[in-house]
């Protein structure tokens, strides 16, 4: 069976920095590394891409650079969410113009809108583009969940709103989505360590942090699960699981940037305040886990 659109292994790209500036040379190198390793899609300027601390100009420049580097070989899914509806609409419009193939739109954070506010927020974004929109539910960061009734209303109203990135840590929530909407909703895991459990109840892939470095390994696990070979997928998951946990030893994306520098994929592990590079203690703990996966 042919995989559905925007499924499989999609990388939540880091944004490389050098001396406080976006390193577009390293970004291009990272995109090429991803594509050559067989990634199914790329998400620039999501949370892993440090979207809260890039300027609007940088935000669109990063999306444009990713689109140019990908050259149509894989879908580019722009992170365009905000807790301001106006800003989310504007980022979506500009990303559409920059050539993004789809948008990843997180629930409004901090404001804590009710179901009607959530629905109207996503309607405003959906009205600003006809390209696919992936809803992003991550209550741990946003303080709210995108309720299933809201997802149902949006799915009924918009043909191009049929994906959701689930990062609430609940297999039961994935089950509820699939029970309510079946094939009308495509669920993507937002937690590397829960990708396989989520896929066991109907998710069709992952938007991954770990695949910034481990593209082939995570892609293979996901492909095995999509093919129904959960015995081999479980073995792959068990091998990767220590890494899945270790790359969150400190706030994302500091640990995965450390891993990318260690592997020579990017030149600097620099992050923007209020994040900091990982401590020496964390680096010492992370290194043997990464070494266990060295090719």
Protein Blocks (a to p, Z undefined) as FASTA:
>chain_A
ZZdehiajddddddddeehiacfklmmmmmmmmmmnopabdcehilknommmccfklmmm
mmmmmmmmnnomaccdddfbdfbfklmmmmmmmmmmnopabdcddddehklpafklmmmm
mmmmmmmpcbdcdddddfklnopacdfklmmmmmmmpmklcbdcdfehpaklmmmmmmmn
mmmbccddfbfklmmmmmmnopabdcdfklmmmmmlmmmmmmmmmnopaklmmmmmmmmm
mmmmmmmmpccfklmmmmmmmnomambfcdcdfbdcddfklmmmmmmmmmmmpZZ
